[in-house]
């Protein structure tokens, strides 16, 4: 499975898909996101290193901001009033919060993951296309 050329090549087919996979998985609130990104990259036959590297958008510095934004978006989608909460890294807090802030948070993560994946795919696909058009125009100008 790891011998597929698209998994390691950076081309017009593997790069946009890798961005879509990596940006979607960056919004998945779970440990070991890189493993999920690698599995999806293999499944969708897209560039593995790019997909895995992009999950590091979610890191200890950006995670609170991203996940708070996900909660706010999810609350808006579900029509819930956003609640003030104080995060605690304890199992008790997680169990107590799963029923109150859990659904809006997960809906927001999925929504922002889908939007990020589509945006990343479109931007990279467009950039690749425009770079090829630019090179063609340069060749024409050189002749």
Backbone bond lengths (Angstrom), bond angles and torsions (degrees), N, CA, C in turn:
res aa  C-N    CA-C-N  psi(-1)  N-CA   C-N-CA  omega(-1)  CA-C   N-CA-C  phi
1 X - - - 1.441 - - 1.531 111.91 -
2 X 1.313 117.29 -31.84 1.462 120.43 -177.66 1.520 113.55 -83.72
3 X 1.334 116.71 2.71 1.464 120.14 -179.35 1.519 112.99 -96.82
4 X 1.319 117.96 6.29 1.456 120.58 178.03 1.529 108.36 -69.71
5 X 1.323 117.47 131.84 1.478 119.86 -177.02 1.528 114.45 -60.29
6 X 1.323 118.53 -36.69 1.468 120.47 -177.49 1.519 113.09 -64.91
7 X 1.316 117.61 -22.72 1.463 120.05 -179.56 1.528 111.70 -66.62
8 X 1.305 116.97 -25.79 1.459 120.74 -174.55 1.516 112.97 -117.68
9 X 1.335 118.14 -17.58 1.459 121.64 -178.98 1.521 110.24 -87.14
10 X 1.306 114.98 146.62 1.454 120.59 175.76 1.520 106.88 -106.16
11 X 1.326 115.56 95.95 1.458 120.26 -178.20 1.522 110.38 -133.54
12 X 1.342 115.79 -179.35 1.469 120.39 -174.09 1.519 113.17 -67.05
13 X 1.316 118.07 -16.46 1.462 120.55 178.42 1.525 112.43 -95.21
14 X 1.319 116.78 -35.43 1.470 118.67 -175.08 1.525 113.87 -88.44
15 X 1.314 118.39 -29.11 1.470 120.54 -176.10 1.537 112.94 -69.49
16 X 1.345 119.99 -50.72 1.467 117.81 -179.62 1.531 113.15 -61.07
17 X 1.310 116.93 -39.24 1.459 120.47 177.74 1.514 112.12 -65.05
18 X 1.331 116.18 -37.64 1.464 120.06 178.14 1.520 110.78 -64.47
19 X 1.333 116.53 -40.20 1.463 119.32 176.68 1.527 110.67 -63.71
20 X 1.324 116.85 -41.52 1.466 120.11 179.08 1.527 110.57 -61.62
21 X 1.313 117.13 -46.89 1.467 121.14 -179.88 1.523 110.61 -63.24
22 X 1.329 117.29 -49.81 1.462 121.09 -177.14 1.518 112.99 -62.89
23 X 1.333 116.65 -42.14 1.459 119.43 -179.26 1.521 111.96 -71.26
24 X 1.326 117.60 -34.32 1.464 119.26 175.99 1.523 110.62 -65.87
25 X 1.313 116.77 -48.32 1.470 120.95 -176.68 1.529 111.04 -66.69
26 X 1.321 118.12 -27.10 1.469 120.21 177.60 1.520 111.37 -59.73
27 X 1.318 117.54 -26.20 1.466 121.46 179.90 1.526 113.00 -91.24
28 X 1.315 118.21 -5.10 1.470 120.95 -179.84 1.531 108.56 -78.39
29 X 1.330 117.75 119.09 1.467 120.29 -176.05 1.523 112.27 -82.47
30 X 1.300 116.00 78.46 1.465 120.57 179.53 1.515 109.90 -148.65
31 X 1.311 117.59 154.23 1.466 118.95 173.53 1.534 109.94 -73.39
32 X 1.289 116.22 159.55 1.464 123.36 178.06 1.534 111.79 61.01
33 X 1.330 115.98 46.00 1.461 120.77 178.33 1.524 111.35 -59.96
34 X 1.322 116.82 -30.71 1.472 120.09 -178.39 1.522 111.31 -61.95
35 X 1.308 117.55 -35.15 1.466 121.08 179.04 1.526 110.01 -65.89
36 X 1.330 116.67 -43.89 1.459 120.65 177.15 1.527 110.88 -63.43
37 X 1.323 117.18 -43.01 1.468 120.95 178.75 1.526 110.93 -62.44
38 X 1.321 117.53 -41.10 1.465 120.92 178.65 1.524 110.68 -64.42
39 X 1.310 116.82 -43.61 1.465 120.26 178.90 1.519 112.19 -62.68
40 X 1.333 116.92 -42.75 1.464 119.97 178.81 1.526 111.54 -69.68
41 X 1.325 117.31 -34.79 1.463 120.18 176.87 1.524 110.37 -63.19
42 X 1.315 116.51 -41.71 1.472 120.43 177.71 1.524 109.80 -66.72
43 X 1.317 117.00 -43.45 1.461 121.42 -179.68 1.528 111.93 -61.14
44 X 1.338 116.75 -43.79 1.460 120.99 -177.37 1.529 113.56 -93.28
45 X 1.326 116.81 0.80 1.469 122.83 176.90 1.531 111.70 57.29
46 X 1.332 115.23 52.62 1.458 121.45 177.57 1.527 108.95 -120.12
47 X 1.319 116.74 171.10 1.458 121.49 -174.93 1.533 111.23 -60.18
48 X 1.308 115.43 116.22 1.463 122.74 -175.65 1.532 112.93 -67.43
49 X 1.340 119.74 -50.71 1.467 118.58 -178.48 1.533 113.64 -60.85
50 X 1.326 117.48 -38.97 1.468 120.05 179.74 1.523 110.34 -66.28
51 X 1.317 117.46 -45.76 1.466 120.92 -179.90 1.520 111.22 -60.38
52 X 1.312 116.90 -43.13 1.469 121.06 -178.96 1.529 110.56 -69.32
53 X 1.326 117.23 -40.99 1.468 120.05 -178.50 1.524 112.18 -65.99
54 X 1.311 117.73 -34.39 1.463 120.37 -176.37 1.527 113.58 -68.36
55 X 1.313 118.64 -20.90 1.469 118.29 178.36 1.520 111.16 -68.19
56 X 1.333 117.53 -15.44 1.461 120.05 179.04 1.522 112.41 -75.29
57 X 1.351 116.41 1.57 1.459 119.18 168.67 1.532 108.02 -60.46
58 X 1.330 115.15 -35.56 1.463 120.47 174.74 1.522 106.75 -87.68
59 X 1.301 116.23 104.34 1.457 121.71 179.93 1.522 107.98 -135.45
60 X 1.305 118.90 175.12 1.468 119.26 -176.64 1.533 114.79 -57.39
61 X 1.312 118.22 -24.51 1.464 120.23 178.86 1.529 112.53 -82.32
62 X 1.329 117.10 -37.77 1.466 120.61 -175.82 1.523 113.63 -93.83
63 X 1.313 117.27 -20.34 1.465 121.04 -174.54 1.534 113.73 -57.88
64 X 1.318 119.86 -46.25 1.476 117.55 -179.69 1.532 112.46 -60.26
65 X 1.308 117.12 -41.47 1.468 120.93 -179.52 1.522 110.56 -67.33
66 X 1.327 116.32 -46.23 1.466 120.39 -178.66 1.521 111.36 -63.46
67 X 1.315 117.02 -45.78 1.453 119.73 -175.98 1.529 111.91 -73.95
68 X 1.320 117.76 -29.14 1.464 119.28 173.47 1.532 109.49 -68.05
69 X 1.325 116.12 -41.45 1.476 120.18 176.40 1.525 109.89 -61.34
70 X 1.325 117.35 -40.67 1.468 121.13 178.66 1.525 110.36 -62.35
71 X 1.314 116.24 -41.59 1.470 119.47 178.37 1.523 110.61 -63.27
72 X 1.312 117.21 -44.51 1.465 120.94 -178.88 1.529 111.04 -64.51
73 X 1.326 117.49 -42.27 1.467 120.84 178.29 1.524 109.86 -64.86
74 X 1.318 117.54 -44.13 1.460 121.26 179.07 1.515 112.40 -62.68
75 X 1.324 116.82 -40.01 1.469 120.44 177.64 1.523 110.21 -63.78
76 X 1.328 115.80 -39.60 1.476 120.04 179.05 1.530 110.14 -66.09
77 X 1.328 117.48 -43.89 1.468 121.66 -179.60 1.526 110.86 -62.47
78 X 1.329 116.58 -44.30 1.465 121.01 -178.12 1.525 113.33 -81.28
79 X 1.325 117.10 -7.70 1.456 120.16 -179.74 1.516 113.34 75.38
80 X 1.329 117.06 22.84 1.466 121.16 177.68 1.522 109.66 -89.72
81 X 1.303 115.22 151.37 1.449 119.49 171.92 1.530 107.40 -79.91
82 X 1.321 116.45 129.44 1.465 120.23 -179.89 1.517 109.77 -64.76
83 X 1.326 115.49 132.05 1.458 121.35 -179.09 1.522 109.97 -99.10
84 X 1.301 115.57 145.78 1.463 119.83 172.04 1.528 107.23 -78.12
85 X 1.304 116.29 134.83 1.463 119.17 178.10 1.516 109.35 -145.68
86 X 1.293 114.72 158.38 1.456 121.98 177.73 1.521 107.25 -119.69
87 X 1.310 116.53 119.90 1.465 121.24 -177.45 1.521 110.58 -73.38
88 X 1.322 114.69 138.01 1.455 122.49 171.94 1.521 107.35 -132.18
89 X 1.291 116.92 135.40 1.458 121.26 -179.42 1.522 110.41 -85.10
90 X 1.343 116.13 59.77 1.457 121.25 178.48 1.520 109.23 -130.13
91 X 1.293 115.95 152.81 1.464 121.32 178.74 1.527 110.67 -65.36
92 X 1.311 116.90 -35.48 1.465 121.18 179.01 1.529 110.63 -61.15
93 X 1.338 116.71 -44.58 1.460 120.26 179.44 1.529 110.78 -64.23
94 X 1.333 117.29 -40.94 1.469 120.96 179.39 1.526 110.29 -62.24
95 X 1.337 117.44 -46.16 1.465 120.72 179.11 1.529 111.95 -61.71
96 X 1.316 116.92 -39.84 1.463 120.79 -178.89 1.532 111.33 -72.11
97 X 1.310 117.73 -32.96 1.467 121.91 -175.07 1.517 113.82 -88.11
98 X 1.302 118.16 -17.46 1.469 120.28 -174.26 1.528 111.93 -60.54
99 X 1.319 116.79 -32.09 1.467 118.89 -179.17 1.529 112.35 -86.47
100 X 1.320 118.69 -22.14 1.466 120.36 -177.72 1.523 112.25 -95.32
101 X 1.318 117.65 -58.06 1.463 119.27 -178.00 1.522 112.67 -98.66
102 X 1.319 117.25 -8.88 1.461 121.46 -177.48 1.515 114.96 -61.06
103 X 1.336 119.58 -54.06 1.469 119.45 -178.53 1.529 114.43 -60.05
104 X 1.343 119.94 -47.54 1.468 117.93 177.91 1.534 112.20 -63.42
105 X 1.319 116.13 -37.05 1.462 120.29 179.25 1.525 111.39 -62.11
106 X 1.328 116.92 -47.68 1.470 119.92 -178.91 1.524 112.08 -67.66
107 X 1.322 117.51 -40.18 1.466 120.61 177.05 1.529 109.72 -62.35
108 X 1.326 116.85 -42.13 1.462 120.86 178.38 1.514 112.23 -64.65
109 X 1.332 117.14 -39.90 1.473 120.41 177.78 1.527 110.73 -62.67
110 X 1.317 116.45 -44.17 1.471 119.90 179.65 1.529 110.43 -65.15
111 X 1.319 116.80 -45.52 1.467 120.43 -178.97 1.532 111.44 -62.05
112 X 1.322 116.32 -48.80 1.463 119.17 -179.64 1.526 111.88 -68.71
113 X 1.328 116.97 -31.40 1.461 120.11 175.35 1.518 111.78 -64.30
114 X 1.327 116.31 -43.68 1.475 120.77 179.09 1.526 110.76 -65.71
115 X 1.324 116.33 -45.81 1.469 120.06 179.51 1.533 110.62 -62.27
116 X 1.325 117.02 -43.97 1.467 120.99 179.30 1.525 111.34 -63.46
117 X 1.320 116.46 -42.13 1.464 120.67 -179.71 1.525 110.79 -63.11
118 X 1.322 116.74 -45.77 1.468 120.10 -179.82 1.525 110.30 -65.31
119 X 1.326 116.46 -45.09 1.466 119.93 -179.94 1.527 111.08 -62.45
120 X 1.322 117.00 -44.62 1.470 120.22 178.56 1.513 112.11 -61.67
121 X 1.321 116.53 -43.22 1.466 121.12 179.12 1.523 110.64 -60.88
122 X 1.331 116.23 -49.17 1.470 120.81 -177.09 1.528 111.12 -65.35
123 X 1.316 117.27 -43.67 1.473 120.34 -178.70 1.522 111.06 -64.07
124 X 1.314 117.99 -47.26 1.468 120.45 -177.99 1.527 110.60 -68.07
125 X 1.323 117.09 -41.03 1.466 120.76 177.53 1.536 110.06 -60.82
126 X 1.330 117.24 -43.46 1.459 121.47 179.46 1.529 111.41 -66.72
127 X 1.328 116.14 -43.54 1.468 119.22 179.03 1.520 110.85 -61.95
128 X 1.317 117.33 -40.16 1.461 121.21 179.21 1.529 109.92 -63.94
129 X 1.326 115.12 -44.76 1.463 120.07 -179.06 1.529 111.11 -63.32
130 X 1.331 116.88 -45.19 1.458 119.93 -179.75 1.521 112.23 -67.23
131 X 1.311 118.27 -32.85 1.466 119.67 177.00 1.527 110.74 -66.73
132 X 1.327 117.43 -36.79 1.465 120.77 177.33 1.531 109.74 -68.32
133 X 1.329 117.59 -44.68 1.465 120.58 177.67 1.520 111.38 -60.59
134 X 1.328 116.86 -39.84 1.462 121.24 178.21 1.525 110.74 -62.87
135 X 1.326 117.06 -42.90 1.473 120.63 178.94 1.520 111.26 -64.31
136 X 1.330 117.56 -39.49 1.466 120.84 177.23 1.534 110.53 -62.97
137 X 1.322 115.85 -42.80 1.463 119.00 179.68 1.531 110.56 -65.95
138 X 1.304 117.83 -35.98 1.469 121.42 176.77 1.523 110.15 -64.45
139 X 1.322 117.50 -41.27 1.468 120.85 178.74 1.514 111.16 -63.70
140 X 1.348 116.61 -42.55 1.465 120.71 178.49 1.530 110.37 -62.69
141 X 1.327 116.37 -40.82 1.466 120.33 -178.11 1.520 110.89 -68.68
142 X 1.335 117.31 -32.56 1.453 121.16 179.96 1.519 113.27 -72.39
143 X 1.344 116.92 -24.53 1.472 120.33 -178.64 1.454 108.65 -81.79
